[in-house]
Amino acid sequence: MTRVLLVDDQELVRAGFRIILNSEPGIEVVGEAANGADGVRLAHELDPDVICMDVQMPGMDGLEATGLIVADPSVTSQVLVLTTFDRDDYLFAALTAGASGFLLKTASPENLVEAVQVLARGDALLSPSVTRRVIERFGRATPPPPSGRADAVDLPDLTERETEVLAQIALGRSNAEIAAELFVGEATVKTHVSNVLAKLGVRDRIQAVVFAYENGIAVRGGAVPPRG
């Protein structure tokens, strides 16, 4: 059973989400909060699998709450940020805070259910449109390392294959697409992805993309500077 916490200051919105999610076999809404502070408290008490987090709330907003939840090692929840506004500042603030997914409230009920299921599996909701915006933002803002090499930054000890996988992740490609590109099996790619996330010290693929562009490991267009 996937356990979900709803954090939104609008009771009608929470009620709608609750009805949609509770009607899906295998998903249960286990708690609700009307502001970020209560969301942080319930996240610690309930440790749900997924937290559906609004952005704009009185007092502590959803972005601050997301940062506190992700920083708490006792909480293993994945955070899905939901907002009415398709704004880049919300998107990048949510990703930087550690959210594993970003969804507009105008999405269909099926999209909401799918997003919760994706995050519950430990994956990130990294749509092609979000990936493009991350690449545009960080690719434009972050110059490549001075030497043009990935090891010019404090790059974790990634193998050559793991570096290639990171390059593919930075392009927003799925495991199946990476497997086809690198001529390996999907199970092998999944292992490489897990190793990359562990070595980078990030929670999911979205955070890996942000890390790659912020640190100059990937440059605009998704290429990774050569090592050695």
Secondary structure, DSSP 8 states (H G I E B T S, - for coil): -EEEEEE-S-HHHHHHHHHHHHTSTTEEEEEEESSHHHHHHHHHHH--SEEEEES--SSS-HHHHHHHHHH-TT---EEEEEES---HHHHHHHHHHT-SEEEETTS-HHHHHHHHHHHHTT--B--HHHHHHHHHHHHHH----TTSSGGGS------HHHHHHHHHHHTT--HHHHHHHHT--HHHHHHHHHHHHHHHT-SSHHHHHHHHHHTTSS-TTS------
